[in-house]
Amino acid sequence: MSQRIDRTEHDLLGDKQVPADAYYGVHTLRAMENFPITGTSIAIYPDLINALAAIKQAAAQANNQLGLLDSQRADAIVRACEEIRAGRLHNAFVVDVIQGGAGTSTNMNANEVIANRALELLGHAKGDYQHLDPCEHVNMSQSTNDVYPTALKLAAYTSIFRLADALTILRRAFEAKAVEFRDVLKMGRTQLQDAVPMTLGQEFSTYAVMLSEDVERLKEAALLLREINLGTTAIGTGTNAHPEYAARACGQLYEVSGIPVMIAPNLIEATQDCGAFVQLSGVLKRVAVKLSKICNDLRLLSSGPRAGFGEINLPSRLAGSSIMPGKVNPVIPEVVNQIAFEVIGNDMTITFAAEAGQLQLNAFEPIIAHSLFKSINHLRQGCQTLTEHCVLGITANREHLRANVENSIGIATALNPHIGHASAAEVASAAIASGRRVAEIVLERGLMSAEELTELLRPEVLTQPRLIQPTKIEDWCSALV
């Protein structure tokens, strides 16, 4: 059996053995030992890793321009960062997603991985920090307190637009169904009771509008994330940084990431304030609430198939029971419901974490990051699943829906302007008592002709506003009441 070879690294607490082939170093190793919390490393969020690499690259370029970092080291750091942003070495980002220290362990994990890869590019061994040091060179002019929140904002900004794309695709699927079902007459309901007729297309169009609104709210929230505190170092005063560093680093970061970042007007405020994350989380909660409501509707409308509403059919995805033959459950809306519950809970976590910040720093940004990225990623995956495995395959039970309208007492509402509120109420009561259709009783009592009733029951008449000539002024007033 081959024996593992280690290298010795030193930090404030003393010497420690680090695996010789590891790109991380002593600070990362201590974090791994101290925070065995979730078993999930920050590598699960590639947008965060790429953001960290972009920041370190921008910092090296800015420091080189200012004459603080020689070109040989700067070039090696830049090349290492470019490799990471291309997807390499993500498995070397091993610290837990939940950690103490306000993100210091994440920042040091990045510093050490970049330093050790840069050392290799310069022809040196990992851990040979006399040639290029994680703190002295990779972290030059920086602090966790400006690197970490800037990385969170860059990562969130990138992932928000992928979520917006997924929501847009889902919206288009509902729009297509709205067109497909535009002539399918059904009963609308309020408080789960029959209300007035509408079309299934109108019902599905509301879902498209709801999602369209939230895409716009996400884009508005993204604008707040462009304001960063890079260059403020520890608390916002810029200690240990060149006076021109913040502006130069910000400019370089824009070139590297493509995100139009800007330096916050008050850097001390920006270093401690988590308001942008709270705002974004609130929008994510809004998205979750709407998606969950839509899924509640889909489950209810498809309930049955024979003893429920049975108005629409969801695609069958898997057998629904180990004991009941033939049972198929609405599993896709159910999983999206659960994502929504998680996002709502994540919003509460972010709220508490943002509120718990003290004085010049919020130490709880790691849990804010973990909660935000979970919400964004799970919502995006939920939207994709709902689109592909549910909405695109929905069909309507047209005859059943039409029969529901014809059998409904709610259709009596459409008769108000034609036979008067009092007569319509009598017809409705008679229909309930006898179990007969409203139309039958109207014809039997001679309140309308068959031709008039047929015209009235056309979908385009029942489901759209139109000018009506009341039969009696007192009936018109009664209908308004």
N, C-alpha and C positions, 0 to 999 in steps of 0.2 A: 504494500500500500504506500503510495507516495505521500510524503509529508507536506502539509501546507506551508508555504513560505510567506512570512510576514515582513512588513517594513515598520520601523519605529517612527512615530510622529509625536510631536510635543505640542501641548497647549497650556493654558493657564493652570490647569489642574494636574499637569505632569505628563509623563510618557505613556503611550498606548500603542499596542500592536494593531496595525491595520493590514488586511490582506494585501499582498504585494501587487496583485492584479487589479485591485479596486481603483476606480477613478475617484471615488469619494475619499475623504480623509478623516482625521481624528474628530473634528467637530461634528461631522455627520454620524460617525460611529457612536459617539456619546448620545446623540439625539435618538438614534435607533434603540439604544439601551434604555433611555429615559422615557420614551413615549411609545411603548408597545400597546397602543390604544385600539385602533381599528383593524390593524393588519393590512391596511390599504395605504400604499405610498402615494406621494404627490404625482408620480408618473401616470396615474389614472387620468390626470388632466393635462393632456399635451399642450393645450393652449397656454396654460400657465408656464410650462417648461419653456416653450418657445418665446413667451413674453420675457422671462428672466434672461434668456440668451440674447434677445434683442436689446435689452437694457444694458447688459454687460458689454455688448458690442459697441453700442452708442457711447457708453462711458469711456471705453478704451480709445475710440476715435477722437472724442472730445479732449481727453487728457493728452493724447499725442499732438493734437493741434495746438494745445496750450504749452507744449514743451515739458510736460510733467511725466510723460511715459515715452520711452524710446521706441522707435519704429519697429525694431525687431520683436520686442515683447508685444507691442500693440498688434502687429500683424498676426502673431501666433494666437493671441486671444481672439481676434476677429475671426480667424479661420476656424478655431474651435467652436465659436458661437454659431458660425454659419453651418457647421456640421450638425450641431444640435438642432438648429431650426429646420434642417433638412430631415430630421427624424432620427438621427443617430444618438446613441448614448442615453436615451430616455430611461433605460432600465437602471442607470446609475443614480437616478434621483429617487432615493430610497426612504427618506424621512416620512413619518406618518402624516396623514392629512390633518390630524388633530394634534397639536403640539403647544407647549408653553413657549414663552419667549417672544411673542409678537411677530413670529415669522423668521426669527434669527436663524433657526435650524435650516429652513428652506433656503435662505440667502446663502448660508455657508455651504450647503450642499451644492448650490450652483457655483459658488466661487471655487470650491475644491475640484469639481468635475472639469470645469473650464480650465483651471490651472494645470491639472494633470494631463489633460489632452494637449494643451498648449506646450507643455514640457516635452511630450512625445514628438510633437511637430518640430520642436527645436533640437531634437536629438538627445534629450535627457530622460532619465528614469522618472517614473511617477514618484512623487514625494520628495524630489530633489529641489526643494523650494528656494534654495539660495539663488537659483537662476530665474525663477518666476514664482512669486508667492501669491496664494489665494487672497490674503488680506492686503498686502502691500501693493499689489499690481492689479489683480482682477477687481478688487473692491475699492480701488483708489477713488477718492472724492465722493464716496458713497456711504450710506448707512442702511441697515435693514429698514429703517423707518421711512426712507424715501423709495428704496428699491421695491420693497414688498407691496405697498399699496399701489404703486405704479404698475407693477406686474399684474396685480388683480384687475386693475382697470383695463389694461390692454387685453387680457385674456377674456374678460367679460364682454368687452366691446366686440371682439372677434366672434365669440360664440352667440351673442345676441342676434347677429344678422343671419346665422344659420338657423336659429329658432324662428326668426321672422320668415325665412324662406319656407320652412316646414309648415308654418301657419298659413302662408299664402297658397301653398299647394293644397292643403286641406280646405281652405276657403273655396278654391276653384272646383274642388270635388263637390262641395255642397251647391255651388252655383250650377254645375252641370245637372245635378239632381233636381234643382229647382226648375230648370228648363224642362227636364224630362217629365216632371210631375205637375206641370203648370195647369193641366186640364183635369187633374184628379180631384174631384170634389170630396170633401170630408167635413166632419164637424169639428169646429174649434171648441176648446174647453177652457173654462176658468174655474179654479178651485176644484178641478177634476170633475166638474159637472158640465153637461152640454151647454154651450153658449150659442154661437151662431156659425153658419157655414163658412168655410174658407177652402182654399186648395192646398193640397200637400206641397205644391210648389212654393206657395207663400210661406208655409211653415219652414221649409228647408232654406228659403232665401234669408230668413232671419238669422240662421246660423252663420251664413256667409257674411252677413253684415257685422255680426258680433265679432267674428274673427278679424275682419278687415280693420275694425276700430282698434283692436289690440295690437295689430302690426304697427300702426301709427304710434301708439303709446310706447311700444318698445323702442322705436327709433328716437322718440323724444328723450327717453331715459338714457339712451346711448350717448346723446350729446353731452350729458353731465360727466360721463366717464372720460372725456377727452381732456379734462382739466387735471393736471398731475402736479406732484410736488417733487419731482426728480431734481436733485441738486440742493435740497434743503438739509441734507444729512440728518443729524440726530433729532432736532426738534423744530427745524424750520429756519434756523439762523444761518445755515450754510457753513457752519464750522468745519474747518479742514478742507474746504473746497475753494478753488480759484473763483474770484468775483465773476468771471465770464463763463464759468463752467455750466451753470444751470441752463443758460440760454443755448450754449453750444450743444450740450447733451440732449436737450429737447429737440433741437434741429436735427441732430444726427438720428435720434430715435424716430422722428417722422420719416426720414429717408429710409431707415432700416425696416420699419414696420409698415409703412404706408398709412398709418393712422394719424390724422391731423391733430396731434396732441398740442397742448398749450400749457405754459406755466401758470399756476394759480396766482391770483393777485396778492393774496396774503398766504405766505408759505407756512407760517406757524399755525394758522387756522387749518390749512389743507392737510397738515401732518396729523392732526388729531381728529378731524371731522370725518365721519363715515356716512354722511347724509346721502351721497350718491348711491351707496350700496343699499341703504334703506329704501330710497326711491325706486331703484330697480327691482328690489325684492317685492315691493308693493305692486308693481306692474305685473311681475310674474305671478303673484297671488291672484290678481285680477284675471289673467289668462287662465289660471287653473280653475278658478270659480266658474268661468264661462264654459270651459271645456267640460267640466263636471256636470253642469246643468244640461248641456247638449247631450252628454252620454246618459244622464238620467232619462231624458226624453226618448232617446233611441231605445233604451231598455223597456220603457213603459209602452211605447208605440208598438214594439215587436212582441210584447208579452203574450203568452198563450202556449202553443199557437192557436188553440181553440177555446180556451177558457179565459183568455185575457183580451187585450185590445185587438191584437192581431191585425193591425193596420198596415204594417210594413214587415218585410222579411230581411233579417240580417244574414250575411253569409255564414254558413255553418263552418266552424273552424276546428272543432274537436268534439268527441263524445262528451256529454255533460254529466254522466252519472255512472257509478260503478254498480248500481242496483236497478236503476230505472231505464229500461230499454228504450232507445229512440230519443232520449232527452238531449237537447242541444241548448246550451246556455249562451247568453250574450257576453262572452268572455273578453272581447276586445273593448267594448265600453267599460266593462268592469275594471280592467287593468288601468285604463285611463282615469277612471274615478280614483283609484288608489294613488296614482301619481299626483293627482290634484290634492288629495289629503296630505301627502308628504310635503308638497310645495307650501301649503298653508302652514304646516308645522315648521318648515324651514324659515318661513317669514317671521314667525314668532321668535325663533332662535336668533335670527339676524337682528331683530328689534332689540332683544335683551342684550346682545353682544355690543351693539352700537351704543346703547344707553350706558353700558358699564364702563366705557372709556373714562379715564381719569387724567385731568390736567393735560399735559402736552402730547399724550400718546394713547392710542387704543391698543391694548395688549391682546385683544381677542379677535383680531382680523383672521387668524387661521380658521376659526369656526365659521366666520362670515364667508370666507372663500369657499370652504367645503360645502356649506349650505347653498350658496349661490350657484356654484357649478353643478351641484346635484340637480337643483331645480331646473336650470337651463337645459342641461343634457337630457334629463328624463322627460321634460316637456317636449323637447324636440323629437325624441324617440317615440313618445306617445302619439304625437301628431302624425308621424310617418306610419306608425302601426294602424292608427285609426283610419287614415286615408286608404292605405293599401289593402288592409284586411277586413275593412268594414264598409266605409261609406261608398266606395266605388261599386260595391256589389249589392247595395240595397235595392230591393224591388218593392212595389206597392201592390196591395191586395185591392185592386180597383173596385170590383163589384161589391166587396164587403164594405168598403168605405162609402160607396154610393148608397147602399142599403141602410147604413147607419144614419145618413142624412135624411133619407126618406122616412125612417122610423123615429127620428129624433123629435122630441117636444120642442127643442130649441129652434126648429124651423118656424115655429109660430111667431117668433120675433120679426121675421121678414114680412109677415102679414100685417103688422101694425098699421103701416100707412095706407093699406088697401081696404081692410075691413074694420079698422079701428082697434084700439088697445083693449077695450072691454070685450069685444067679440073674439079677438085673438086669445085673450085669457080664458074665455069660456071654451073655445075649441081645444086649447092646451089641456085644460082640466078634464074635458071629456075624453081626450085621447089617453091621458094617464089612467083614468078610471076604467076605460074599456080595453085598453091595450091595442087600440086601432091606430092607424096612421092619421096624422094631422090633415093630410091632403084629402083623405076619404071623407072626413067629417066636414071639411070646407065645402066639398062638392055636394055632399048630402044635404047640407043646410042652404045650398044655393048662394053662398057668400061670394063665390067667384066661379067663372066658367072654366071648363077644362082647358080651353086655349089660354086664358089668362094665367091659370095656375102653371101650365107647362112653361109659359114664358118666364114666369117668376122663378121657377126652379132651375133655370139654366145657370151653369157655374159662373159665367161672366156677369150675370145679373145679381146673383146671391153674394158675390165676393168682392164687389167694387162699389164705391160711392156713386150715386146717380141722382138726378133730379126726380122727385116724386110729386105727383099731384094728389094730395089727400082727398078722400071721399067726403069728409066732414071736417070743418075747422076745429070742432071740439075733439074729434078723434086725433087730429094732428097735434094739438096741444097736449092731449093725454099721452101720446107716443113720446113727446119730448120729455115729459115728466118721468 
